[in-house]
Amino acid sequence: MWTEYFTPVSLEQTLALLAENGGRARVVAGATDLILELERGQRPGIEMLIDVTRIPGLDTIRLDPDGQIHLGPLVTHNHCAGSRLIIDRAFALARACWEVGAPQIRNRATVAGNLITASPANDSITPLVALGATVKLRSVSGERIVPLNEFYTGVRRTVMREDEMLVDIAFPAPPPGTRSMFYKLALRRAQAISVVNVAAMLEFEADRVKHAAVTMGAVAPTIIHAAQAEKELVGQSLTEEILVRAAQAAAMTARPIDDLRGSAWYRKEMVRVCTERVLRSLAEGSERRGYPEMPVMLRREHTWHLEQVLAEPLAHHSGMSIITRINGRTFTLGTGFDKTLLRLLREDVGLTGTKEGCAEGECGACTVFLDGVAVMACMVPAPRAHAAEIVTVEGLARNGQLHPIQQTFIDEGAVQCGYCTPGFLMSGAMLLDETPQPTQWDIQQSITGNLCRCTGYYKIVSAFEKAARSPELQAASTERAGS
């Protein structure tokens, strides 16, 4: 899919590579969109990938002394969904990020990448426009700051130049008395693209709206403000009459099209319904209902920030080795630099337990652990395995003893055709490491990225519950609580 793969260790190296290689190079972090586009031939001429995931300090969320909240370019959707700063000060963004894909996707996909892909159905753009966000674009010739609502020129088109990298996302921390909400309408509960999404941020003074921002996605070529709805809200209390009028005004602003996910008429009506639901939640103070206190991440506690820092930049071309540790064993691979991690594991290492079901991040059959984080191997470029620690389903057992989740899959008859089983086992093992005593809701959230085509989820959930009660995991839970 690519002929050259670089892993720089600084922004300066990254910008120099972009300047030297122009349109044939692309920066990748999560790569969850770009890999699919390359495989489908939608990005002709891209020959070089520049992997910035080993540059330290780019995955932080911070509040600066001037009251601006900053997201680094490697901040993932799970970073935002679990950030106390984002949840407390910009809840609409946290909720939007939590609605993206599944835990394995949210562990890789960055908010910056979501913005750059520039689909009007992308979830994180809508609340960031409502928050008045800006993006900082940098190249070797300098940097510029662009308001997010001026960043887009059309569907999947932005003002970014080929030699620029998005290095920061910033927005003013909303003042006290501000509440926000995001609502997504999709064709299924998880792993779905928005049919319509709506974000609202309201600043209150007593019981009246002092400032209002209402934005909508998937109803126009770019994310748009419902300007008339905002006017209806400012200076008003959120009475039933105002909620209805504002929602109707939002629907009148939408400019949807017919497509496979819904007709233009349906979308326009759903804008009204969704906007009213958002505003009603804010009026009732119930906007956080259903949001977990501890969202399931499928990552170990110590993996929030980059730990595997490289001493020097790396280049992977034909014949250059990928040196990696898989299931506790070191492998030196002279092939596979130009494929996905899934294919490297299966074709070059011979570990066929990791399955290819969809090859587009939908089914979860290829779930593995990369540096302590559950990811979908079909969405990870193989060179990212260099100097990394990988665990596959073959590595779950220890000293000839099955992992509790493996044993309970046997005990409960959760293995059906078996094709999806490795992915479920990996998600289950990471969930039980992250949350030793999960609720049924936690279990359901942990497998939103895993599809069973035999439709037998009852036995799978039962196996998860039984594994959590196993003496081994109960002892580990007690030990962790004591420490």
C-alpha positions in Angstrom: 0.0 0.0 0.0 3.0 2.3 0.6 6.6 2.1 -0.4 8.2 4.1 2.4 7.4 4.4 6.1 9.1 6.9 8.5 8.8 7.2 12.2 10.1 10.6 13.3 10.8 11.5 16.9 10.1 15.2 16.7 7.7 17.7 15.0 10.7 19.3 13.2 11.6 16.0 11.5 7.9 15.4 10.5 7.6 18.9 8.9 10.9 18.4 7.1 9.6 15.2 5.6 6.3 16.8 4.5 8.2 19.7 2.9 10.5 17.3 1.0 7.9 14.9 -0.2 4.8 17.0 -0.9 1.7 15.2 -2.1 3.3 11.7 -2.0 3.4 11.7 1.9 0.8 11.7 4.6 1.0 12.0 8.3 -0.6 9.1 10.2 -1.5 8.6 13.8 -4.6 6.4 14.2 -4.6 5.7 10.5 -8.2 4.3 10.9 -9.4 6.3 7.9 -6.3 6.4 5.7 -5.6 2.7 5.7 -9.1 2.0 4.3 -8.7 4.8 1.7 -5.3 3.4 0.6 -6.7 -0.2 0.3 -9.6 1.0 -1.7 -7.5 3.1 -4.1 -9.0 6.4 -2.9 -5.7 8.0 -2.3 -3.7 7.6 -5.5 -0.1 8.9 -5.3 0.4 8.4 -1.6 3.7 6.4 -1.3 5.0 7.5 2.1 3.5 7.4 5.5 4.9 9.5 8.3 4.0 7.9 11.7 3.9 10.5 14.4 2.7 8.2 17.2 6.2 7.9 18.8 6.7 11.7 19.3 6.3 12.4 23.0 4.1 15.1 24.4 1.5 15.2 21.7 -1.2 13.2 23.5 -2.0 15.7 26.3 -5.2 17.6 27.1 -4.5 20.7 29.1 -6.0 24.0 30.3 -3.6 26.9 29.8 -3.3 30.1 32.0 -5.4 32.0 29.5 -8.4 29.7 29.9 -7.9 27.8 26.7 -8.3 24.0 26.5 -5.8 22.3 24.2 -5.9 18.9 22.6 -2.6 17.6 21.2 -2.6 16.0 17.7 -2.3 12.5 19.3 -5.2 12.9 21.6 -7.6 10.0 20.9 -11.3 9.8 21.2 -10.8 7.6 24.4 -8.5 10.3 25.8 -11.4 12.8 25.5 -14.1 10.4 26.6 -12.2 9.7 29.9 -10.8 13.2 30.5 -12.2 14.8 33.7 -11.4 18.2 32.3 -13.4 17.5 29.1 -16.2 15.9 30.9 -16.5 18.7 33.4 -16.0 21.7 31.1 -17.0 20.5 27.6 -19.3 17.5 28.1 -20.6 17.6 24.5 -17.2 16.8 23.2 -16.7 13.9 25.7 -20.0 12.4 24.7 -19.3 12.8 21.0 -15.9 11.1 21.3 -17.5 8.3 23.3 -20.0 7.7 20.5 -17.3 7.1 17.9 -16.8 3.6 16.7 -15.9 1.0 19.4 -13.2 1.0 22.2 -10.5 -0.5 19.9 -11.1 2.3 17.3 -11.3 5.0 20.0 -7.9 3.8 21.3 -6.3 4.6 18.0 -8.4 7.2 16.2 -7.3 10.8 17.0 -9.6 13.8 17.2 -7.2 15.6 14.9 -7.6 12.9 12.3 -11.4 13.1 12.6 -11.2 16.8 11.9 -8.9 16.3 8.9 -11.0 13.6 7.3 -13.6 16.3 7.0 -16.7 14.2 6.7 -19.8 16.2 7.7 -21.0 13.0 9.6 -17.9 12.9 11.8 -19.0 13.2 15.4 -16.2 15.3 17.1 -16.4 18.2 14.6 -19.9 19.2 15.6 -19.3 20.0 19.3 -15.9 21.5 18.6 -17.5 24.0 16.2 -20.1 24.8 18.9 -17.2 25.4 21.3 -15.6 27.9 19.0 -12.5 25.7 18.4 -9.5 26.7 16.3 -6.8 24.5 14.8 -3.1 25.3 14.5 -1.4 24.3 11.3 2.4 24.2 11.1 4.9 23.8 8.3 8.6 24.5 7.9 7.6 28.0 6.7 5.6 28.9 9.8 2.3 28.3 11.4 -1.3 29.7 11.2 -4.4 29.4 13.4 -7.6 28.8 11.6 -11.1 28.9 13.2 -12.6 25.4 12.8 -15.7 26.8 11.1 -13.4 28.2 8.4 -11.3 25.1 8.1 -13.7 23.3 5.8 -14.3 24.1 2.1 -16.7 21.2 1.3 -17.2 17.5 1.8 -13.8 16.0 2.8 -12.1 19.2 1.8 -10.1 21.6 4.1 -7.7 24.5 3.8 -4.7 22.4 4.8 -1.7 22.4 2.5 0.2 19.3 1.7 3.2 20.4 3.7 1.2 21.3 6.9 0.5 19.3 10.0 -2.3 20.0 12.5 -0.4 20.4 15.7 -3.1 21.8 18.2 -6.8 22.1 18.7 -7.9 24.8 21.1 -11.1 26.3 22.4 -12.0 28.6 25.3 -13.0 26.8 28.4 -16.7 27.5 28.8 -17.5 29.9 31.7 -19.3 28.7 34.8 -23.0 28.3 34.2 -22.4 26.7 30.8 -23.8 23.3 29.9 -23.5 21.3 26.7 -24.9 18.2 25.1 -24.3 16.0 22.0 -26.9 13.7 20.4 -26.3 11.2 17.7 -28.9 9.5 15.6 -27.6 6.4 13.8 -28.9 3.2 12.4 -27.5 1.0 15.2 -26.3 1.6 18.8 -22.6 1.4 18.1 -20.1 1.3 15.2 -22.4 3.5 13.1 -22.1 6.7 11.1 -24.4 9.6 12.1 -27.6 10.0 10.1 -27.9 13.3 12.0 -25.9 14.7 15.0 -26.6 17.8 17.0 -24.5 19.7 19.6 -25.7 22.5 21.8 -23.7 24.7 24.3 -25.8 27.1 26.4 -24.4 29.6 28.9 -27.0 30.5 31.5 -27.5 33.6 33.6 -30.0 32.7 36.3 -32.6 30.7 34.4 -32.1 32.5 31.0 -29.8 31.7 28.1 -27.1 34.2 27.9 -25.3 32.6 24.9 -26.2 29.8 22.7 -24.4 27.6 20.1 -26.3 24.9 18.2 -24.5 23.0 15.5 -25.5 20.1 13.3 -23.7 17.4 11.4 -24.6 15.2 8.4 -27.2 17.7 7.2 -25.0 19.9 4.9 -21.6 19.7 3.1 -19.9 20.9 6.3 -20.9 21.3 10.0 -23.3 24.2 10.3 -24.7 26.5 13.0 -28.4 26.6 13.5 -28.2 30.4 13.6 -32.0 31.1 13.8 -32.3 28.5 16.6 -29.6 30.3 18.5 -31.4 33.6 18.2 -34.6 31.9 19.5 -32.8 30.8 22.6 -30.8 33.8 23.7 -32.4 35.8 26.4 -35.1 33.2 27.0 -35.9 30.6 29.6 -36.1 27.0 28.3 -39.9 26.8 28.3 -41.7 24.2 26.2 -42.6 26.9 23.7 -39.0 28.0 23.3 -37.8 24.4 22.9 -40.3 23.7 20.1 -39.5 27.0 18.3 -35.8 26.5 18.5 -36.0 22.9 17.2 -38.2 24.0 14.3 -35.8 26.7 13.5 -32.9 24.2 13.4 -34.8 22.0 11.0 -35.3 24.9 8.7 -31.6 25.6 8.6 -30.6 22.0 7.7 -29.7 21.3 4.0 -29.6 17.5 3.9 -29.5 15.1 0.9 -30.9 11.7 0.2 -28.5 8.8 0.7 -28.3 5.2 1.9 -28.7 6.2 5.5 -31.8 8.4 5.1 -33.8 10.6 2.9 -33.5 14.4 3.0 -37.0 14.7 4.4 -36.3 12.2 7.2 -33.1 14.0 8.1 -34.7 17.4 8.3 -37.4 16.0 10.6 -34.8 14.2 12.7 -32.9 17.5 13.1 -36.0 18.9 14.7 -36.5 15.9 17.0 -32.8 15.6 17.9 -32.5 19.3 18.6 -35.5 19.3 20.8 -34.1 16.3 22.7 -30.8 18.0 23.3 -32.4 21.2 24.5 -34.9 19.3 26.7 -32.0 17.5 28.3 -30.2 20.8 29.0 -33.4 22.3 30.4 -33.9 19.3 32.8 -30.2 19.1 33.7 -30.2 15.5 32.5 -27.6 15.8 29.7 -25.2 13.3 31.4 -27.8 10.6 31.9 -26.4 7.3 30.6 -22.8 8.5 30.5 -20.6 6.1 32.5 -18.7 7.3 35.5 -15.8 5.1 34.3 -16.1 4.6 30.5 -14.8 1.2 29.3 -11.5 1.9 27.4 -10.0 -1.6 26.9 -6.6 -0.3 27.9 -4.4 -0.8 30.9 -4.2 2.0 33.5 -0.6 2.9 32.7 -1.2 3.3 29.0 -2.7 6.8 28.8 0.4 8.4 27.4 3.3 7.3 25.2 5.8 5.1 27.0 7.7 3.4 24.2 9.8 6.4 23.2 12.3 5.9 20.4 15.9 7.2 20.7 16.2 8.1 17.0 14.0 8.2 14.0 13.3 5.1 12.0 12.7 4.3 8.3 11.2 1.1 7.0 11.6 0.3 3.4 11.9 -3.0 1.5 14.3 -5.4 3.2 14.6 -3.4 6.5 13.7 -5.3 9.6 10.8 -4.9 12.0 12.0 -5.9 15.4 9.1 -6.5 17.8 8.0 -8.6 20.8 5.0 -10.8 20.4 3.6 -12.8 23.3 6.9 -12.3 25.2 9.1 -13.5 22.3 11.3 -11.2 20.1 10.9 -11.4 16.3 13.1 -9.9 13.7 11.1 -9.6 10.4 12.6 -8.6 7.1 9.3 -8.5 5.4 5.9 -7.0 5.9 6.7 -3.3 6.2 4.1 -2.4 3.6 1.0 -4.1 5.0 -1.2 -4.0 8.1 -0.3 -5.5 11.5 -3.0 -8.1 10.9 -1.4 -9.4 7.8 2.1 -9.2 9.4 0.9 -11.4 12.3 -0.8 -13.9 10.0 1.4 -14.0 7.0 4.9 -13.2 8.3 4.8 -14.5 11.9 2.3 -17.3 11.4 0.0 -16.4 14.2 -3.3 -17.2 12.6 -5.4 -17.0 15.7 -6.0 -13.3 14.9 -8.7 -13.4 12.3 -9.6 -11.2 9.3 -13.4 -10.7 9.2 -14.0 -7.4 7.6 -10.6 -5.7 7.3 -12.2 -2.3 8.0 -12.5 -2.1 11.7 -16.1 -3.3 12.0 -16.0 -6.8 13.4 -13.2 -6.9 16.0 -12.0 -10.4 15.0 -8.5 -9.0 14.7 -8.3 -7.4 18.2 -4.8 -7.6 19.7 -3.0 -5.6 22.4 -0.5 -3.1 21.2 1.6 -1.7 24.1 -1.1 -2.5 26.6 -4.0 -1.1 24.5 -6.7 -3.1 22.6 -6.6 -2.2 18.9 -7.9 -3.7 15.7 -4.9 -5.0 13.9 -6.4 -4.4 10.4 -6.3 -0.7 11.2 -2.6 -0.5 12.3 0.3 -0.2 9.9 2.8 -3.1 10.4 5.8 -0.9 11.1 4.2 0.4 14.2 5.0 -3.0 15.7 8.7 -2.0 15.7 10.0 -1.8 19.3 6.5 -2.5 20.5 4.9 -5.1 22.8 2.1 -7.1 21.2 -0.1 -9.8 22.6 -2.4 -12.0 20.5 -4.9 -14.6 21.4 -2.1 -17.2 21.4 -0.5 -15.3 24.3 -3.4 -15.2 26.7 -2.6 -18.6 28.3 0.2 -18.7 30.9 2.3 -21.7 31.9 -0.1 -24.1 30.1 -3.1 -22.6 32.0 -5.9 -21.0 30.0 -6.9 -17.4 30.8 -10.1 -17.4 32.9 -12.0 -15.9 29.9 -10.8 -18.8 27.7 -11.9 -21.4 30.2 -15.3 -19.8 30.7 -16.0 -19.6 27.0 -15.6 -23.4 27.0 -17.6 -23.9 30.2 -20.5 -21.7 29.0 -20.6 -23.0 25.4 -19.8 -19.5 24.2 -17.7 -20.8 21.3 -20.1 -21.2 18.3 -18.6 -21.2 14.8 -15.5 -19.9 16.5 -14.4 -17.3 13.9 -15.1 -14.3 16.1 -14.0 -16.0 19.3 -10.4 -14.7 19.4 -11.5 -11.1 19.2 -14.1 -11.6 22.0 -11.4 -13.3 24.1 -9.0 -10.4 23.7 -11.7 -7.8 24.5 -12.7 -9.8 27.5 -9.2 -10.3 28.8 -8.5 -6.5 28.6 -11.9 -5.6 30.2 -11.1 -7.9 33.2 -7.7 -6.4 33.5 -9.1 -2.9 33.4 -12.3 -3.6 35.4 -12.0 -6.8 37.4 -15.6 -6.7 38.6 -17.5 -5.4 35.5 -21.2 -4.8 35.4 -23.3 -6.3 32.6 -23.4 -2.9 31.1 -19.5 -2.7 31.2 -19.4 -6.1 29.4 -21.8 -4.9 26.7 -19.7 -1.8 26.2 -16.5 -3.8 25.9 -17.8 -5.8 23.0 -19.5 -3.1 21.0 -16.5 -3.6 18.5 -16.9 -7.3 18.3 -19.5 -8.9 16.0 -20.8 -12.5 16.4 -22.4 -13.5 13.2 -24.0 -16.6 14.9 -26.0 -14.0 17.0 -25.3 -15.9 20.2 -24.4 -13.0 22.6 -26.1 -14.4 25.6 -23.5 -17.2 26.2 -20.7 -14.7 25.5 -21.9 -12.3 28.1 -22.4 -15.2 30.5 -18.8 -16.3 29.9 -17.6 -12.8 30.7 -19.6 -12.7 33.9 -18.3 -16.2 35.0 -14.7 -15.2 34.3 -15.1 -12.2 36.5 -16.1 -14.5 39.3 -13.1 -16.8 38.8 -10.9 -17.3 41.9 -7.8 -16.0 40.0 -9.5 -12.7 39.0 -11.2 -12.3 42.4 -7.8 -12.6 44.0 -6.3 -10.1 41.6 -9.2 -7.7 42.3 -8.7 -8.0 46.1 -4.9 -7.4 45.7 -5.5 -4.3 43.6 -8.0 -2.9 46.0 -5.6 -3.5 48.9 -2.8 -1.6 47.2 
